[in-house]
Amino acid sequence: MNEEKVMSFNELEQWLNERRVTEVECLVPDLTGVARGKILPRAKFTEDRGMRLPQAVVAMGVTGEFPDNGPYYDVIDPTDKDMQLRPAPASVRIVPWAADPTAQVIHDCFDHQGNLVPFAPRSVLRRVCDLFAAENLQPIVAPELEFYLTARNTDPNTLLHPPIGRSGRAETSRQAYSIDAVNEFDPLFEEIYDYCDKMELNVDTLIHEIGAGQMEINFFHNKPMGLADEVFFFKRTVREAALRHDMYATFMAKPIAGEPGSSMHVHQSILSTITGQNIFSNEDGSPSEAFLHYIGGLQRYIPAAMVLVAPYVNSYRRLSRNTAAPINIEWGYDNRTVGIRSPISSPQARRVENRVIGADANPYVALAMTLACGYLGLKNKIKPKAEMKGDAYLSPYSLPRSLGEALDWLRRESDLHEVLGKEFITVYSEIKELEFDEFMKVISPWEREHLLLHV
């Protein structure tokens, strides 16, 4: 396992000095995973060691809108008070595409009393990790992130298409695991790997996924917060690199009709901080009760938590039969039709793979969600269903089918409110309700085609 980087403020200053940084991008991930913040001159950053932003900056919808009233303002002060943002020194990375030496630093959000802002995504993940730490446990995770490369598209009413590769042609068929198909975009991927190397992002394997123009990158396993930071940086990096090669990179869950959706599978295991051993395996190498209870927690709570990892109306287009995405939370060994898979591995590496998470999920919220479900399974000793040994697509749906339904399920699940924080659940739910209302104002081409003259 790669050790999570630890850095003091003095070491951060030394890091900036060594690279002769002249500007610092002070970033805070919002609920959608968008980088908000300010760009400060180096001297100003050193002097202030932070900045202030309105509370609502981390709690807006993907359209940039805020609720007009309601429970949202029971959590967020209607007078639009400031948060105090403090840099997380270990998150510092160079901005490899900047013209002048520029660093980017992720910040944590605090109120004026010095408490973490409970609805900020990083705060939610920290809250869940602290629950494990109180039990002398350390989660270890490894995300696998899928995305599509597409031709530039400046018109939202125009369908997306795969980009042109080195051959001068676009993909028209599925090329799962094809090396030659990846090589079509060698200049882009060489730049992505160069950027990742300069940013010290621990990316591992690159593969071509099933869809035309669909790729996947795997991350080395590590502690949750550091990896959430890396996924946050990686998304930003890939989008920037793609633009420089006259194409788009998108992490939409279902960007192209007829093609598979994009996911963020998360492998997870739990170590004892006392023994250093993986609690999912007994001393004789067999699966432990903790392993089964963790799966039981995922099965019990994932359906109610789906809106946290399928956060948009588009997300639910991915979760349907015959799209290479799960439709339920069956579990099994080395079975890619289930929502919860356990790969074949050594006892020390025994892990669970959550396959329901979409690539469009905020990485901090996604890791908090899956760890929270597993934590509740461990605490409540929840037994899982029997292992699914066949095709789980032949089993019924057990996940919500729409954003509105998923919101209803989350609001009813009080156990998740306690683990993730009631303030976070309130703010998140109100924002998603607003987005759903905005979407329902739009009339789709399907409705005009099939309903205009027929009903």
Summary of the structure (lengths in Angstrom):
residues: 455
radius of gyration: 21.8
end to end distance: 59.8
largest distance: 69.4
contacts: 1531
relative contact order: 0.13
helix: 38%
strand: 20%
